[in-house]
Amino acid sequence: MKIFIALLLAVSCTACSTFKTVSPDRGRVDITSQGYDSNCKEIPRVYSGVFYNLCLLNSTKNSKSKSGFHIELPGVPSIILDTVCSAVSDTVVLPYTIYTQVNDGNIKVD
């Protein structure tokens, strides 16, 4: 049982999206990755890590990208893995995120 709990904690610690969105600065978060900007305007605080990753997948190439070298959105398998881990972490912090959703509303996306 101790090994299972340690493994669960280790997996949930890889959920970077949850850590970025649980307590964002001024209620705003930046969703960009390697020359791509998210098309989302806001995400809910409840399961925000999962929604962060979905918005990351819903991205378009930004105009600030350098040169004509074009790479498709990289890291899709790692985003999917992070989404699964974020779902676990989001569930753990669910009481807090429900409270902040009611009091502060959605997180704005820059």
Buried (B, 14 or more C-beta within 10 A) or exposed (E): EEEEEEEEEEBBEBBBBBBBBBBBEEBEBEBBBEBBBBEBEBBBBBBBBBBBBBBBBEBEBEEEBEEEEEEEBEEEEEBEBBBEBBBBBBBBBEEEBEEBBEEEEBBBBE
